[in-house]
Amino acid sequence: MENFGLAGLILQALALFFVFAVGLVLLWVGLLFLHDRVQTTDAIRRNYPVIGRFRGLFTQLGEFFRQYFFAMDREELPFNRAQRDWVNRASEGKGNTIAFGSTRDATVPGTAIFVNAPFPPLNDQFAASGALLIGPGAERPYLAPSFFNQSGMSYGAISHPAVEALSRGAKAAGSWMNTGEGGLSPYHLSGGCDVVFQIGTAKYGVRDMAGKLCDDRLRAVAAHEQVRMFEIKLSQGAKPGKGGILPAVKVTPEIAAIRGIPAFQDSISPNRHEDVADWGELLDLIDRVRRVTGRPTGIKLVIGSPEPMAAFFDLIVERGADCAPDFITIDGGEGGTGAAPMPLMDLVGTSIREALPQVADLRDAAGLKDRIRLIASAKLAHPGDVAWALAAGADFVVSARGFMFALGCIQALKCNQNTCPTGITTHNPRLQQGLVAEDKWKRVENYVRCVRGEVEMIAHSVGVNEPRSLQRRHVRLMQPNGISVPMDVLYPARIGPGNHAPGGRSAIDRKVAQAAK
């Protein structure tokens, strides 16, 4: 009887708790109903109180469900599951062999198909790519050992464990890392790798109190032995015409000190260099940075049309090759970033697939092939893309998002919210603890070595002995009619002077004519 009485009391208590909980839920629902009915900002919730809230919930969850359950392996953008999985396997040092057949649709227009040789070199006749000199006229030229390297990712856009892992991995792989426009941090130097210092439009890290370029700060950066080159960024593929955007929540006191700006305020860079209004002033700036630092100095930009670049090469020819940038990094409109307005990301800037061959032809026609190195950027994270870029005319290829995948990025698309679940693009200490630099750097090294190895394998297959020997004739591009066309037919190399002058004879033509007289 005592046990029965105790059980009854427990049942009564549970019943009362259930009634109380139901009452709270009904009260909460009632309050939500009243709030939704009287609010005026959301028409769906006003017309369908409480129920209308599920639309917002499902919209937020839709991105998650599409990525993991509904999207096919090659459907997603900007990178699909097959591409991400390839980088993950490469980073883990696993074999990237597959079975049964390719899941890639080779009939999509623009798809690159490499032309295999009937009698490729034997294995012992094949050589890996060698180092390539950049900036022969600089006080301290750079003999770059790797054709595949890291693109600009600033400390601020990514976390300090991510920068450390990238630095250590680059050192182990013999490749360079680019600081991005956020300045040089101790984490860039921590791994001992070669560093390319990027000068953005705000001059972070090399600016004076007024925000102007400071020679003393340039010398201080160049004093680091690891800093091998300087890159002046004019524009970026994801946001041409717009400067860098780092939300206030990511501008920590340390990041603010490195950049030379106030902490916890939005870091907004000017949309262009305020002291550069034409090509002549750009050449003057390149010369200044190169003289002050003694390092090879180049530029990074997005191509809108070939005509401005034609004028740029004309001016270089008029002034003399010594004034030329030591390298040009071409970023395509498909490039990525941590934060950018959608219209710029979606609609502005030509693709690297169009821009790279154009600029390579203009450079070669100007007789500057051995003077100016071309670096290709924008969504070139896999061996086929890298091999295509080398065949199209690039001397080097750089990637940012590929290296983020190597670190463990899951394409959560939260880069601008400081809530990155993998710790790569957040400054939340709790989330950063998930990224252990002591472990992740090996994935970075594996990724670089795998990309290089498989690009070399493609080169071997088409019959050349190293990747930089790839030519446009080795690549066919699929057309809308289902027939592929050689890339050298679509983009015939312009040999000799004068081929790039829009609407008249170029400076090269004039020089040739003067020499003939």
PyMOL commands that set and color helices and strands:
alter all, ss='L'
color gray80, all
select helices_A, chain A and resi 2-38+43-47+53-70+81-91+123-125+160-173+180-182+186-189+215-222+248-250+253-259+279-293+306-319+321-323+342-347+352-365+383-392+401-407+429-432+437-462+467-469+472-474+487-490+507-516
alter helices_A, ss='H'
color red, helices_A
select strands_A, chain A and resi 112-114+132-134+142-144+148-150+176-178+194-199+227-233+245-246+267-268+297-302+327-331+373-376+396-399+475-478+484-486
alter strands_A, ss='S'
color yellow, strands_A
deselect
rebuild
show_as cartoon
